[in-house]
Amino acid sequence: MKATKDSPSAIAIHNRLPVLRAERNLSRQELADAVGINFQTIGYLERGDYNPSLELAFKLSEFFGLPIEAIFSRTPFKPLSETLYNKG
């Protein structure tokens, strides 16, 4: 599903892919190769231009060893700095 800002029926899916790639020092190409997709798709996902298929969401979940909801969300993720340092 192509998510665009002009499409009222598109559901925005937020993700942590850039953070997860950075933590593991992975390029878009390396991640794409690992899950069997084109590296440009990783860029589209990271920018929110494209929503993952269920199959791709599972592949990414398995690759990172995380539940899907730790990678993708319908609501924006809080910054880690807010989560770690603004407990109160």
N, CA, C and O atoms as a DFTB+ gen file, in Angstrom:
352 C
 N C O
     1  1       0.850      -1.183       0.000
     2  2       0.000       0.000       0.000
     3  2       0.886       1.232       0.000
     4  3       1.723       1.391       0.888
     5  1       0.723       2.065      -0.935
     6  2       1.474       3.303      -1.021
     7  2       0.804       4.333      -0.132
     8  3      -0.351       4.693      -0.362
     9  1       1.505       4.807       0.867
    10  2       0.965       5.814       1.770
    11  2       1.426       7.178       1.281
    12  3       2.624       7.431       1.160
    13  1       0.482       8.041       1.006
    14  2       0.835       9.396       0.609
    15  2       0.087      10.374       1.487
    16  3      -0.970      10.069       2.040
    17  1       0.656      11.538       1.598
    18  2       0.029      12.566       2.415
    19  2      -1.266      13.073       1.791
    20  3      -2.117      13.638       2.478
    21  1      -1.408      12.864       0.468
    22  2      -2.598      13.342      -0.239
    23  2      -3.751      12.343      -0.203
    24  3      -4.877      12.682      -0.568
    25  1      -3.480      11.127       0.229
    26  2      -4.493      10.075       0.213
    27  2      -5.155       9.965       1.584
    28  3      -4.510       9.534       2.540
    29  1      -6.433      10.347       1.700
    30  2      -7.086      10.322       3.002
    31  2      -7.276       8.914       3.552
    32  3      -7.429       8.752       4.763
    33  1      -7.271       7.897       2.706
    34  2      -7.501       6.540       3.190
    35  2      -6.208       5.828       3.584
    36  3      -6.257       4.733       4.145
    37  1      -5.065       6.426       3.302
    38  2      -3.789       5.803       3.643
    39  2      -3.552       5.881       5.152
    40  3      -3.757       6.922       5.775
    41  1      -3.125       4.778       5.711
    42  2      -2.806       4.718       7.133
    43  2      -1.312       4.939       7.280
    44  3      -0.516       4.207       6.692
    45  1      -0.926       5.931       8.049
    46  2       0.488       6.190       8.284
    47  2       1.041       5.121       9.227
    48  3       0.499       4.882      10.307
    49  1       2.114       4.494       8.802
    50  2       2.793       3.512       9.632
    51  2       4.160       4.090       9.980
    52  3       4.973       4.352       9.093
    53  1       4.404       4.283      11.245
    54  2       5.676       4.813      11.728
    55  2       6.606       3.639      11.999
    56  3       6.154       2.535      12.302
    57  1       7.908       3.883      11.887
    58  2       8.840       2.783      12.118
    59  2      10.143       3.260      12.740
    60  3      10.461       4.449      12.743
    61  1      10.875       2.305      13.259
    62  2      12.179       2.557      13.868
    63  2      13.316       2.001      13.010
    64  3      14.411       1.765      13.521
    65  1      13.079       1.794      11.742
    66  2      14.103       1.188      10.898
    67  2      15.418       1.966      10.876
    68  3      16.477       1.346      10.979
    69  1      15.402       3.299      10.748
    70  2      16.690       4.006      10.732
    71  2      17.490       3.797      12.023
    72  3      18.710       3.643      11.985
    73  1      16.803       3.792      13.146
    74  2      17.480       3.596      14.435
    75  2      18.034       2.179      14.534
    76  3      19.166       1.980      14.974
    77  1      17.239       1.202      14.127
    78  2      17.683      -0.188      14.186
    79  2      18.853      -0.432      13.249
    80  3      19.781      -1.166      13.590
    81  1      18.814       0.176      12.073
    82  2      19.947       0.030      11.151
    83  2      21.201       0.661      11.730
    84  3      22.286       0.083      11.657
    85  1      21.050       1.856      12.309
    86  2      22.200       2.560      12.885
    87  2      22.808       1.777      14.046
    88  3      24.030       1.688      14.166
    89  1      21.958       1.211      14.898
    90  2      22.460       0.420      16.032
    91  2      23.303      -0.758      15.568
    92  3      24.252      -1.158      16.242
    93  1      22.952      -1.303      14.424
    94  2      23.643      -2.490      13.907
    95  2      24.635      -2.155      12.798
    96  3      25.215      -3.046      12.177
    97  1      24.822      -0.852      12.558
    98  2      25.762      -0.378      11.542
    99  2      25.490      -1.024      10.174
   100  3      26.405      -1.497       9.501
   101  1      24.214      -1.029       9.784
   102  2      23.791      -1.629       8.518
   103  2      23.446      -0.545       7.503
   104  3      22.842       0.470       7.849
   105  1      23.829      -0.763       6.266
   106  2      23.387       0.116       5.183
   107  2      21.991      -0.333       4.749
   108  3      21.526      -1.412       5.115
   109  1      21.345       0.507       3.973
   110  2      20.043       0.107       3.420
   111  2      20.206      -1.125       2.537
   112  3      19.360      -2.018       2.536
   113  1      21.303      -1.161       1.787
   114  2      21.561      -2.298       0.903
   115  2      21.722      -3.588       1.705
   116  3      21.166      -4.619       1.327
   117  1      22.466      -3.547       2.794
   118  2      22.679      -4.743       3.613
   119  2      21.372      -5.254       4.210
   120  3      21.112      -6.457       4.212
   121  1      20.553      -4.338       4.716
   122  2      19.271      -4.748       5.274
   123  2      18.362      -5.315       4.177
   124  3      17.706      -6.338       4.372
   125  1      18.333      -4.651       3.046
   126  2      17.507      -5.124       1.929
   127  2      17.934      -6.520       1.486
   128  3      17.089      -7.385       1.261
   129  1      19.224      -6.739       1.363
   130  2      19.733      -8.059       0.975
   131  2      19.328      -9.123       1.987
   132  3      18.985     -10.246       1.615
   133  1      19.370      -8.766       3.260
   134  2      19.054      -9.728       4.325
   135  2      17.593     -10.173       4.293
   136  3      17.282     -11.305       4.661
   137  1      16.698      -9.290       3.856
   138  2      15.272      -9.645       3.837
   139  2      14.737      -9.862       2.423
   140  3      13.543     -10.103       2.243
   141  1      15.609      -9.779       1.426
   142  2      15.227     -10.113       0.068
   143  2      14.385      -9.088      -0.670
   144  3      13.465      -9.441      -1.407
   145  1      14.707      -7.806      -0.466
   146  2      13.980      -6.746      -1.181
   147  2      14.973      -5.771      -1.797
   148  3      16.175      -5.881      -1.557
   149  1      14.490      -4.823      -2.583
   150  2      15.315      -3.794      -3.183
   151  2      15.687      -2.766      -2.119
   152  3      14.870      -2.429      -1.261
   153  1      16.923      -2.269      -2.178
   154  2      17.367      -1.308      -1.163
   155  2      16.529      -0.033      -1.174
   156  3      16.406       0.622      -0.139
   157  1      15.951       0.334      -2.317
   158  2      15.124       1.540      -2.364
   159  2      13.869       1.385      -1.516
   160  3      13.348       2.372      -0.996
   161  1      13.384       0.167      -1.373
   162  2      12.202      -0.090      -0.548
   163  2      12.481       0.279       0.899
   164  3      11.604       0.799       1.590
   165  1      13.699       0.013       1.361
   166  2      14.057       0.388       2.736
   167  2      13.941       1.906       2.896
   168  3      13.415       2.382       3.902
   169  1      14.419       2.652       1.931
   170  2      14.295       4.115       1.977
   171  2      12.851       4.562       1.988
   172  3      12.479       5.448       2.756
   173  1      12.025       3.952       1.133
   174  2      10.602       4.294       1.111
   175  2       9.940       4.012       2.460
   176  3       9.135       4.808       2.942
   177  1      10.287       2.872       3.063
   178  2       9.731       2.533       4.379
   179  2      10.171       3.551       5.426
   180  3       9.351       4.053       6.196
   181  1      11.466       3.853       5.450
   182  2      11.994       4.771       6.460
   183  2      11.375       6.160       6.358
   184  3      11.142       6.810       7.378
   185  1      11.112       6.614       5.160
   186  2      10.508       7.942       4.972
   187  2       8.999       7.939       5.164
   188  3       8.379       9.001       5.217
   189  1       8.406       6.767       5.266
   190  2       6.955       6.688       5.406
   191  2       6.225       6.801       4.086
   192  3       5.022       7.059       4.056
   193  1       6.954       6.608       2.984
   194  2       6.340       6.671       1.650
   195  2       5.677       5.358       1.271
   196  3       4.931       5.296       0.294
   197  1       5.941       4.323       2.027
   198  2       5.462       2.977       1.686
   199  2       5.207       2.217       2.978
   200  3       6.021       2.267       3.900
   201  1       4.089       1.517       3.052
   202  2       3.790       0.663       4.198
   203  2       4.206      -0.767       3.866
   204  3       4.007      -1.225       2.741
   205  1       4.779      -1.469       4.831
   206  2       5.244      -2.826       4.546
   207  2       4.081      -3.802       4.406
   208  3       3.032      -3.638       5.030
   209  1       4.288      -4.810       3.581
   210  2       3.333      -5.915       3.552
   211  2       3.482      -6.679       4.859
   212  3       4.473      -6.514       5.570
   213  1       2.517      -7.499       5.169
   214  2       2.604      -8.310       6.381
   215  2       3.828      -9.224       6.314
   216  3       4.533      -9.405       7.307
   217  1       4.070      -9.794       5.143
   218  2       5.227     -10.672       4.966
   219  2       6.534      -9.927       5.233
   220  3       7.415     -10.450       5.915
   221  1       6.665      -8.718       4.705
   222  2       7.877      -7.938       4.920
   223  2       8.010      -7.533       6.385
   224  3       9.114      -7.565       6.929
   225  1       6.924      -7.158       7.027
   226  2       6.975      -6.809       8.448
   227  2       7.479      -7.996       9.270
   228  3       8.283      -7.819      10.185
   229  1       7.011      -9.207       8.947
   230  2       7.494     -10.396       9.651
   231  2       8.969     -10.658       9.368
   232  3       9.711     -11.025      10.279
   233  1       9.406     -10.477       8.128
   234  2      10.820     -10.689       7.793
   235  2      11.707      -9.729       8.573
   236  3      12.742     -10.130       9.106
   237  1      11.307      -8.466       8.640
   238  2      12.088      -7.479       9.390
   239  2      12.083      -7.795      10.881
   240  3      13.106      -7.661      11.553
   241  1      10.940      -8.209      11.392
   242  2      10.832      -8.600      12.796
   243  2      11.782      -9.753      13.118
   244  3      12.490      -9.725      14.124
   245  1      11.788     -10.749      12.263
   246  2      12.672     -11.906      12.471
   247  2      14.135     -11.506      12.340
   248  3      14.971     -11.968      13.116
   249  1      14.455     -10.661      11.375
   250  2      15.834     -10.236      11.184
   251  2      16.361      -9.508      12.423
   252  3      17.464      -9.792      12.889
   253  1      15.571      -8.572      12.953
   254  2      16.014      -7.791      14.102
   255  2      15.785      -8.509      15.433
   256  3      16.292      -8.069      16.464
   257  1      15.033      -9.600      15.422
   258  2      14.749     -10.322      16.662
   259  2      13.853      -9.536      17.594
   260  3      13.996      -9.605      18.815
   261  1      12.929      -8.786      17.013
   262  2      12.018      -7.935      17.783
   263  2      10.589      -8.202      17.356
   264  3      10.354      -8.622      16.223
   265  1       9.619      -7.965      18.248
   266  2       8.220      -8.064      17.828
   267  2       7.902      -6.960      16.813
   268  3       8.506      -5.887      16.838
   269  1       6.967      -7.233      15.944
   270  2       6.596      -6.268      14.906
   271  2       6.234      -4.919      15.522
   272  3       6.597      -3.874      14.981
   273  1       5.525      -4.932      16.642
   274  2       5.094      -3.661      17.242
   275  2       6.256      -2.860      17.835
   276  3       6.075      -1.692      18.178
   277  1       7.433      -3.455      17.963
   278  2       8.616      -2.705      18.390
   279  2       9.266      -1.992      17.204
   280  3      10.083      -1.090      17.389
   281  1       8.902      -2.398      15.989
   282  2       9.458      -1.809      14.770
   283  2       8.467      -0.878      14.091
   284  3       8.847       0.183      13.596
   285  1       7.196      -1.269      14.064
   286  2       6.151      -0.511      13.366
   287  2       5.027      -0.130      14.320
   288  3       4.706      -0.874      15.247
   289  1       4.432       1.040      14.083
   290  2       3.330       1.508      14.917
   291  2       2.434       2.436      14.098
   292  3       2.891       3.097      13.166
   293  1       1.163       2.474      14.458
   294  2       0.239       3.413      13.813
   295  2       0.337       4.798      14.440
   296  3      -0.154       5.772      13.869
   297  1       0.963       4.895      15.604
   298  2       1.193       6.188      16.248
   299  2       2.701       6.427      16.308
   300  3       3.479       5.476      16.376
   301  1       3.113       7.693      16.283
   302  2       4.551       7.976      16.323
   303  2       5.200       7.424      17.588
   304  3       4.601       7.435      18.663
   305  1       6.411       6.952      17.445
   306  2       7.178       6.485      18.600
   307  2       7.697       7.691      19.363
   308  3       8.062       8.701      18.762
   309  1       7.732       7.589      20.679
   310  2       8.355       8.635      21.488
   311  2       9.867       8.542      21.294
   312  3      10.411       7.448      21.141
   313  1      10.535       9.678      21.300
   314  2      12.002       9.636      21.215
   315  2      12.573       8.850      22.394
   316  3      12.048       8.919      23.505
   317  1      13.638       8.113      22.148
   318  2      14.234       7.323      23.221
   319  2      14.696       8.201      24.372
   320  3      14.623       7.793      25.532
   321  1      15.176       9.413      24.062
   322  2      15.616      10.309      25.125
   323  2      14.460      10.656      26.060
   324  3      14.650      10.767      27.271
   325  1      13.265      10.826      25.499
   326  2      12.083      11.117      26.321
   327  2      11.708       9.906      27.164
   328  3      11.361      10.038      28.337
   329  1      11.780       8.736      26.562
   330  2      11.429       7.518      27.262
   331  2      12.407       7.237      28.398
   332  3      11.997       6.815      29.479
   333  1      13.695       7.467      28.160
   334  2      14.716       7.138      29.159
   335  2      14.868       8.193      30.244
   336  3      15.073       7.847      31.407
   337  1      14.774       9.468      29.894
   338  2      15.156      10.518      30.828
   339  2      14.002      11.337      31.388
   340  3      14.217      12.116      32.316
   341  1      12.813      11.200      30.879
   342  2      11.684      11.979      31.371
   343  2      10.708      11.147      32.167
   344  3       9.500      11.379      32.119
   345  1      11.224      10.184      32.896
   346  2      10.345       9.388      33.757
   347  2      10.082      10.203      35.012
   348  3      10.990      10.757      35.630
   349  1       8.826      10.253      35.355
   350  2       8.616      11.049      36.554
   351  2       7.268      11.048      37.034
   352  3       6.971      11.689      38.043
